[in-house]
Amino acid sequence: MIKVYAPAWFDVVQNSSILDGARCFHRLVLSLQDFSFTSEEKKEMESCINYNSYWAHHENVLLSMLTDEENEALRKRAAKIINNLKAKGKPTKIRQFTKPEVSWKANTYDKMVKSFRLADLTEPPVTMSLSPAEVDEVAQNPSASSLVQELKRIPCHTQAVERLIALSTEVARTYPVEAAFPVDRFNNPVDRFEQEMSNVLFSRSRMKYVRSKQDYVSHRKCLVHKISGGAH
């Protein structure tokens, strides 16, 4: 509690943006190396760490690398990887976000990613709208980047993040990408999935309370409202 949890909590408070998530997580893993665990205790600890290894995912590590103001070599490396991923073209399938197994021997946070083979990687969503030149600009001077300043205001962990993870799972189960989409203008299943997420969030913003069945409006009806610009 005193030597691991409390310092990790203050670390996240002081470095709270999504750009710091991978670094905070790595420092937490490093702090556990100072203890002499039995084989059974270490196995249990590794299981717990791997269960919560979201910030060790290569997308989050790449984002931290690209915006690391103290390590130019990491920024250039991340920019090269991201631009190579862009050259592959936009994915046509929903990417699988699989939590990685964390290496306890990683002495730097970028080493938490076991392989940077392009075939094993996907681009961080927040850089997908950037051109290769804009990615290089961020890597060259992250402190002057408007994107970096905007991302610094986004916390690395909130209950809202947990709610969106649950929502994405719910949407994936309820509306698989193979299902017919009501508006025939999304040929890419990734676009369809993102639109379904947007529809649900929009519906919930318009219908915060359901007191009876007559108050209920499906998120697909809200989609028609949103597209047509009509009144509810």
N, C-alpha and C positions, 0 to 999 in steps of 0.2 A: 504493500500500500504506500509506504513512505518513499521507497527507493525506486519504484517503477510507475505506479499509477499516478501519484501526485505530480511528479516531474513531467510525465506525459501530458497530463491535463493542462498544466501551465504552459507547456510547449505549444499545444494547440491553440490556447488562448492568445499567446503572443504571436504565433504564426498561423493565422486562422484561415487564410485564403486557399482556394483549390490548388494554387500554384505550389503551396507548401505541403500538401497532403502526403506525397510520397516521401519527402524528407522527414516529416514528423513520424511517419510510420516506421521508417528505417531507424530513426533514433530510438524508438521504443524497442525494436528488435535488438539493437545494440545493447541497450540497458539490461536486457535479460541475460546477456552473455557473462555478466559479472557474477552470476550466481552459480553455485555448484549443485545442479539438479541430479537426482537419481535418474536412472534410465526410464523408470516409469513416470516420474514427474516431468522429464523432458518430453516424453512422448505426448503427455497430456497438454503440455504447454504448446508444443508444435501444432497439435490439433486445434487448439484455441486460436493461435495466430493465423493458421491457414484458413480457418473458418471466417476470419475477418480481414482477409488479405486484399480487399478491394484496392487500396492505395498502392499495392505492389504490382498491380496490373500494368502492362506495358504502355497503355494509352495514358495513364496518369503519370507514369515515370517519364515518358517522352515530353509531356507538358511541363513537368518540373525541370527537365533538362533544357528545354527550349528557352525557358525564362529564368534560368539560374544566373543571377547577376554576378556571382562570384567565380564562375567557371566558364570561360569563353570556349574552351575545347568541347565541353559538353553541349553548349548551345549550338555550335557548328555541326557537331555530330547529329544532334536531334533534328536540325533543319535539313540535313542531307537525307536522313531516314524518312522524314515526313514528306519531303518533295519526291522522293522515290516512290512512296506510297501513292502520292497524287498521280504520278505518271502511270500507275496501273489502272487508273480510271475509277469512277464511282462504283462502289460495290452494288451488286444486283441482288444480293441476299441479305437477310437480317443477320448482322454480326452476332456471334455468340460471345457474351461476356463471361468468360470462365475465370473464376478466382484462381490465381496461381499458387503453387507451393513456394513458400518463402525459404530462401537460403539463409541459414543462420551465419554462414561464413562470409556473407557479403559485407565488405568493409566500406563500401560507398553505396549510395542509394540506387545508382544506375545498375549495379551488379545484382540487384534483386531480380532483374529480367534475365532469365537463363539464356535466351537466344534472341538476337536482333535480326534473324533471318526474315526477309520481307514476306516470305510465304506464311510466317507465323504471326504477322503483325497486322493491326488495323489502325487507321489514322484516328487520333483524338478528335471527337466531334467538334470541339471548339475551334479547330484549325481548318475544318473542311471548307469553310467559306473564304479562306484566304488563298490568294494566288501564291505560286512559288516565290515570286519576288517579295511579297509581303511577309512570308515566312522568314526569308533571309533578313529582312529588315528587323523583325522581332529579335532574331538571333544576334544581329549586329549590335543593337542597342535596346534591350528590353525596357529599360527605365524610361525611354522616350516613346514607347509604343502605347497608343491609346487603348489597344486591345488588352495589353498587360495591366494597365491602370484599371480598366473595367473589371477584369478577372480578379484583381486583388480584392474587390469588394464582395466577391462571392465566397461564402464560407465553405470550408472543406467538409464540414459535417453538420447537418441540422436534421430535425425531425421531418422537414419537408423533403429532404433527399430520400429518407427511408420511405416516405409515402409514395414518391415517384417510382421507386424500385418496385414496391408492391403493385402500383398501378400498371407498370409496364408488363409485369407478369400476368396480371389480370387481363389486360388487353390481348396479350399473346395467346392466352388460353381461349378467350371468348371469340376473338376475331382473327383466326389464322390467316396468314398472308395469301393462302390459296383461295380464301373465300371471295365471293364477288363483292366488289366495292360499289356503293350506290351511285357515285359520280364517276363516270368513265373518263377520267383525265389523269389518272396515275398509273402509268405502265410499270413503274418500278415498285417492287414489293416493299422496299425500304421507305419510299415516299408514302405508300399506303399505310404502313404501320405508324409512321410519324403523324399522319393525318388523323388516324383513329385516336391516338393519344391526345392530339389537339382537340378533337371533337369532345372527348370525355371531359377534359378540363374546362372547355367552354361551356358544356352543358351544366357542369357542377357550379360554375360561376354564376349562371343564370337561374339555377334552381337549387338554392342552398338549403331549402327546407321543403319537405314533403309531408304535409299534414293529412292529405287524403289522396286517393287515386286520381282525382281530377287535377291535382297539382302536378302530377308526374308528366314529364315530357322527355322522351328518349333523346339521347345525344345525337341520333341521326336526324331527328326533326330539328334540333338546334343547328345542325350542319346546314340544313336547307335555309334556316333563318339567317345564318351567318353569311352564306353565299349570296342570298337574294337581298340582304340588307333590310328585310322586312321587320315588322314588329312582332314580338312574341304573342 
